[in-house]
């Protein structure tokens, strides 16, 4: 049975954290790649699935407390991107970003997401409610979800 393509997509990607041993012992990663990135204790893997292809990105990181902020939008515009950037700067999150992207599946189904180190959130310095409130104040933002990125062996 084929999947229902009319089902609304709710995100752009899925994240997973693996540690150094999990990367090093995985035969899927070519040795040339392991040699280039093996100095990190953790790796954020981001899986982006589109029709008949899955893109996997790997981000070395010293921390495993990664969060994803997923922002549902009415539409993309230069003002919206500037507003999101201003929120990230205002909350001191911009220097913690590992990956960010945006995508519209259709005109009304647009998303922006960013993966970042969650130190400010985990320390209590920033609350999830404050982050959501700041993003929701940006014009054309419909909803904000904040996800904890799981580790392979949690």
C-alpha positions in Angstrom: 0.0 0.0 0.0 1.4 3.4 -1.0 1.7 6.2 1.6 -1.0 8.9 1.4 0.8 11.9 -0.2 -2.0 14.2 0.9 -1.0 13.8 4.5 0.5 17.1 5.6 4.2 17.0 6.4 5.0 18.3 9.9 8.7 18.7 9.7 11.7 18.9 7.4 14.0 16.5 9.0 14.6 14.0 11.8 17.6 14.2 14.1 19.6 11.6 16.0 22.7 11.8 18.1 25.4 9.2 18.1 28.6 9.0 20.1 32.2 8.5 18.9 32.1 4.7 19.4 28.8 4.4 17.5 30.2 6.3 14.5 33.6 4.5 14.6 32.1 1.0 14.8 29.5 1.6 12.1 30.5 0.1 8.8 28.2 2.5 6.8 30.6 5.4 7.4 33.6 5.2 5.1 37.0 5.2 6.7 38.0 8.5 4.9 35.0 10.2 6.6 35.8 8.7 10.0 39.4 10.0 9.8 38.2 13.5 9.0 35.6 13.8 11.8 36.6 11.3 14.5 37.8 13.9 17.0 34.3 14.7 18.4 32.6 12.9 21.3 29.2 13.2 19.6 27.6 13.6 16.2 24.3 15.0 15.2 22.8 13.1 12.3 20.1 14.9 10.3 17.9 12.8 8.0 16.0 14.7 5.3 13.6 12.5 3.3 12.3 13.6 -0.1 10.3 11.3 -2.4 12.9 8.7 -3.5 16.0 9.9 -1.7 17.2 10.4 1.9 20.0 12.9 2.6 22.0 12.4 5.7 24.1 15.1 7.2 26.6 14.6 10.0 27.6 17.4 12.4 30.4 16.8 14.9 29.6 18.3 18.3 31.1 18.4 21.8 27.7 18.2 23.4 24.8 15.8 23.1 22.0 18.0 24.4 20.7 19.1 21.0 17.3 20.8 20.5 15.4 21.4 17.4 13.2 24.4 17.0 10.6 23.8 14.4 8.6 26.9 13.2 5.5 26.5 11.1 5.0 29.5 8.8 2.3 31.0 6.7 4.9 31.8 4.0 8.6 32.7 3.6 9.6 36.3 3.2 12.7 38.4 3.8 11.0 40.1 6.8 10.2 36.7 8.3 13.7 35.4 8.0 15.0 38.6 9.5 12.5 38.3 12.4 13.6 34.7 13.1 17.2 35.8 13.0 16.5 38.6 15.4 14.8 36.2 17.9 17.8 33.9 17.7 20.2 36.8 18.3 18.0 38.3 21.1 17.9 35.0 23.0 21.7 34.4 22.4 20.9 31.2 20.5 22.6 32.1 17.2 26.1 31.1 18.3 24.7 27.7 19.4 23.3 26.8 15.9 24.6 23.6 14.2 22.2 23.5 11.3 19.3 25.5 9.9 17.0 25.2 6.9 13.6 26.2 5.6 11.2 24.6 3.2 7.7 25.1 1.7 5.9 21.9 0.6 3.1 24.1 -0.7 2.4 27.8 -0.4 0.6 27.3 3.0 2.9 24.5 4.4 6.2 26.2 5.1 8.6 25.4 7.9 11.8 26.7 9.3 13.9 24.6 11.6 17.2 25.0 13.5 19.2 22.5 15.4 21.2 24.0 18.3 23.1 23.2 21.5 20.6 23.2 24.3 22.7 24.5 27.2 20.8 27.7 27.7 17.5 25.8 27.8 18.8 22.9 30.0 20.3 25.4 32.5 17.0 27.1 32.9 18.4 30.4 31.6 15.8 30.2 28.8 12.4 28.7 29.1 10.6 26.9 26.3 7.6 29.2 26.9 9.8 32.3 26.4 11.3 30.9 23.2 7.9 30.1 21.8 6.5 33.5 22.8 9.4 35.3 21.0 9.0 33.3 17.8 5.2 33.6 17.9 5.6 37.4 17.9 7.2 37.2 14.5 4.7 38.0 11.7 3.5 34.9 9.7 4.6 32.4 12.4 1.8 29.9 13.0 3.3 27.5 15.6 6.5 26.6 17.3 7.7 23.2 18.5 10.8 22.5 20.5 12.1 18.9 20.4 14.8 17.1 22.3 17.0 15.2 19.9 17.3 11.6 21.0 20.6 9.6 21.3 20.9 6.3 19.6 21.4 4.4 22.9 19.4 6.5 25.3 
